[in-house]
Amino acid sequence: MPLFGKSHKSAPDIVKNLRDALLLIERGDKKSDKAVEEVYRYLQAVKLIIYGGENQEPHTEQVWFVC
């Protein structure tokens, strides 16, 4: 997690990391608690890409990577 501001990962990276975190949860590894937090963060990032934020428009060119 970055110290200052938000990290800027690409949509394919977010989807790959989300998939990896979900696989960790499914396997029931020791790291599943941390993976749950990561899934939450990645889903928030997907939501931001699709819907935008308070002061940010949706990233329409990246939506097809997420969906």
Stockholm file with secondary structure:
# STOCKHOLM 1.0

chainA/1-67         MPLFGKSHKSAPDIVKNLRDALLLIERGDKKSDKAVEEVYRYLQAVKLIIYGGENQEPHTEQVWFVC
#=GR chainA/1-67 SS CCSSSCCCCCHHHHHHHHHHHHHHHHHTCTTHHHHHHHHHHHHHHHHHHHHCCSSCCCCTTTHHHHC
#=GC SS_cons        CCSSSCCCCCHHHHHHHHHHHHHHHHHTCTTHHHHHHHHHHHHHHHHHHHHCCSSCCCCTTTHHHHC
//
